[in-house]
Amino acid sequence: MPSPNSVFTEMVTTTLRNHPSEVADNVSKHNALYRRLRDRNKIKKLSGGYEIVRPLDYAENATYQRYSGYDTLNVSASDVLSAAKFDWVQAAVHVTASGRELRMNNGKEQIIDLASSRTRNAMRTAANNMSLDLYSDGSLANQMGGLANIIQNAGTGTVGGINSSTYTFWQNKFLEITGTNTWTKSTIKGFMNTIWLTLVRGTDKPDLVVSTHDFFSAYWESLQDLQRYASADDATAGFQSLKYVTADVIFDSNTNFATTGEKMYFLNTDYLEMVVHRDANWTTLDEKMSINQDGVVIPIIWQGQLTCSNRALQGVMIDAS
């Protein structure tokens, strides 16, 4: 006997398969960090692997020496490379329809409207939750280890399988402003200068500062007496953007996820990368039909992780009081 959901099979699945790139694009438009990684080609697709491995250049070559004439040269081996390992995490949204809904939407136009409406809802849902995950500490079940995991308030923690209390080269920089709400628009730039200088190594420096509400407001007010600097690219994407030294400063309410303290992340995105599986990059799977229900579900899946190859050049300014 033919499936009562044959229309769903023929029409909705085809409609959904046109949308995966739109889901990913909607995520990037919804989140300043994701968009920066996308624009800098820092979203890497892998075809597999038990873990995501990121090589680390963690020490200088110890054989450098100054010599004269026939001095003996140092040819000892130097242990300079290691690796951080990150686990894959997964996420999914599902577009569903019951047989009743499908039979009620029995025209070509209606069924496409149904599919499109539910796909747009799936895109919004994916964008909202990915935004939370990108800034999270990864403490929820199967959650991505976001910025709060990679860039911790005390600079320490185990990230990528490396305990930074033991291996101090793997600690991120941090600055906690002393006192309770002691910062103002007159002092905020001084605090920003302090942490900025700890993150500059030659030509390496932060390129993106992502801030919560009050820190951003204070910095914005500190510029209004002089001149307001804005990044046209970020402004057109819907993000309120200023400039600090050579970095864009962007307000994103998602940065306050799971905390009541103010934060300002100083990011060097050369060393941050979103890794996704090429077969699960908001990919629409084949429809699944229930054996005991009159309905169909189509999963849209994602698999990946936010990775870092240099924590020492990432920083956070906090007012945890």
N, C-alpha and C positions, 0 to 999 in steps of 0.2 A: 504494500500500500504506500503511495507517495507520501513524503513528509508534509505535514501541514505548514511547515516553515520553509518550503522551497523558495518562496519569494525572498525570504531573508537570505537564503543561500546565494541566490543569483544576483540580487541587487545590493544588499547592505554590505556583504563582504567586499564586493567590487568597490563600493563607495569608500569603505574604511581603508582599503589598501592604497588609496590615493592620499591618505592623511598622515602617515608616520612622520615625514619630514616636517609637517606642520606642528605636530606635537613637540618635537625637539625645538623647533623655532619658537614656539610659544613659551617654552621653558626659558630660553635665552632672553626673550623680551621681558620676561617677568623677574629676572634676577641679574643684577649688575655684574656679579662675579662670573656667572655662567656666560654672560655675553662677552666679557673681556677675554675669557679663555677661548671662546669660539672665534673671536675676531683675531686673536693672536695664534691661531692654529694650535691651541693647546688642548684640543680634544682629540685623543688618539684612539683609533679603533684597533682592537686586537682580535685575532681569530680563535684564541683559546689560551690554555695554560691553567695549571692548578692554582697559581697565585699570580698577582701582578708584581713584578720585580722591577725596582728602579735602582740602577747603579749609582753609587755615591763616591765622589772624589773627596775623601774626608781628611787627607793629610798631605803635606808637601813632601816632595822627594828629598830624602835625607842625605843624598850623595852630593848635593851642591857644596862646592868648596872653592876657596881661593888658593891658587898654588903658583909656584915659581919653578921654572926649569924642570929638573928631574924629580920633583916631589912625587911621592906615591899618591896615586889617585884613589879615591874611595869608590869601589865598584860593588859595594854591598847591595843586596836586594832591598828594596823599599816597599813596605806594605802600605799602599796608598788607596786601595780600592775596597769598597764593601758594597752592600746592597740593602735597601729597605724593601720589605715584602708586605703587600697589602692584599687583604682578602676581597674576593668578589662579593658584592651585595646585589640584591635584586629588588625590583619594584614592578608593579603591574597595575593597570586599570582595565576594567572590563566593560564592554558595551553589550547590554542584554536586551532581549525582547521576548515577550511571551507570544504564544500562538494567538491569543485573543487580540493583542495589540496589532500583530501583523495582519490578521484577517480584517481588522477594522480599518487599517491603513492599506486598502487594497488597490490603490492606484499608483502609478509610477511616481507621480509627483509627491504624493503623501509619504511613500516609503522612503524616498530619498530625503525628504524633510526630517523624518524620524531619525534616520541614520545620521544625518548631518548635525542635528540638534544634540544627539547623545554623544557624538564624537567631539563637538565643541565643549561639552561638559567634561568629557574625559581629558581634553587638553588643559582646561582650567584646573582640574583636579591634579593632574600631573605637575603642572607649573607650581601650584601652591605648595604641594608637598615636597617637591624637589628643592624649592627655595628654603624650606625649613631644614631639610637634610643637609644642604650645602653649608649651613652655618652651625650645624649641630655638633655635639660632642660624641655622637654615635652611640649613646647609651641605650637607645631603644632597640628592641629586638630587630635584627637584620637591617639596621640603619647604617647608612653611609657615615664614615668618620669625616665630618665636615671641618670647617675652620676652627671651631672650638676644641676639636680633637688635635689638629695639627699645630695650632698656635694657642698654647695654654697660658692661663693667667700667671702661673709661677714659672713658665718657661720649660718645665720638665715634662714627665710623662713618658709612656712607652708608645711610640708611633712607628708604624712600619716594622714592628718586631724589634726595635732598638730601644733599650732603656736609656734615656738621656741623663738619668742620675749617675749612671756608670760611664756613659760615653758623652761627655759634656759638649763635644762638637755638635751634637744633635739637639741642643737646647735652643728654643726660640727666644728672641728678645722680648722683654716686657717692661712696662713702666706703670706702676700703680701710684696714682696721685694721692698724696697723704691727706688726711683729714676727711671731713664730710662736706662734699660740694664746695671745696675751696677754690675750684677753678672758675674763671670768669672769661668774658670775651677779651679782657686785657691780658690774661695769663695763658690762654689756651695755646697760643702759638709757641710760647716758650717751652711748654711741655712737649709739644709736637716736635720742636727742634731737637730736644734732648733724645727722644727715641729715634728720630730720623738719623742722627749722626752715628748711632750704634749699628745701623743697617746699611751703611755705605761702605763698599769695599771696591776701591778703584772706580770703574765705570758701572759696577753693580749697585743698584739702588732701587727702592720701591717705585713701582709705576702706577699703583692703585691704592688709594686709601678708602676703605669702606667704613662708614660711621653710623652709629645709632643717632637717635633724634637730638638729644641735648648737646652732645659734643659737636654735631654738625651745625646746630643753630648758633652755638657760641663762636665757632670758627667763622661762620657766615657773617655774623654781626661784627666780628673783628675786621672784616674786609670792607664792610659797607661804608665805613667812614672814608675809605680811600678809593678802592675800585673793586668791582666784582669781576672775578675771573671765571669764565665758564668754558666748558668743552662742548663745542657745537655737536660733535658726534654723539656724545652721551645725552645731550639735551634733546636731540631729535629722537632718541630712543625712549624718552619719557622719564629719564632719571635726572634728578636735580644734581648738577655737577659744578664743582669749583676746581681751582688749581691750588696745589701746594708744592713749591719748588718745581720739580718736573712731573709730579704725579697728579692724576685726577683724584678728586675727593668727591665721593658719591654717598648720598644718604640712602640707606636701605633698611626699612623697618624690620626685615627678617633677621638682621644681625643681633637683635635682642632676644632671639629664641632661647627659652629655658633659663633666662637670667633677668634680674631686675637691674643689674648694674650697667652703666654706660660703657661702651667699647668703641675703640677706633682701631681697625686692623690696618697695618702697613704691609702691603703685599708686594713681593717681587714675583710676578707671575711667570718669569723665566723658569722658575723652579716648582711651579704648581702645574699639574696636568690632570685633566679629567680623562680617565681611561674607560672606554665602553667596549662591550663585545659587539663585533660587527653584525652578529645575528640577533642581537637584542638591544637595539638602539631605538627604543619606542617602535618596535616591530610588531605588526599585526600578524597574529597566528591564525591558523585555520579555525573555523567555527567549531564549537563543541556543543553537542546536543545532549540534553539530559535524558537518562533512561527512564526516569519516573516523573518527569514534568513536561508540560507542553511549552517548551521555551528553548532558546538558543543563546549562547554566550560567546563573544569573540574577545580573547585576551589581547591586550597591547602591552608588551613587556620591555623592560630595561634591565641591563646588567652592567655594572661598572663600579668605579670607586674614584674618589678624589685622592690624588697622590702628591707627594712632595719629595723632592730630591735635595733640598737644602733648607732645613728649619732655621739655621742660624741667621739667614737673611730675611726671615719673616718676623714680624713684631706685632704687639698689641699694647695699646694704652688703655688703662681701665680706671674706673672710679667705682670700686666694689662696695664702698660704704653705703 
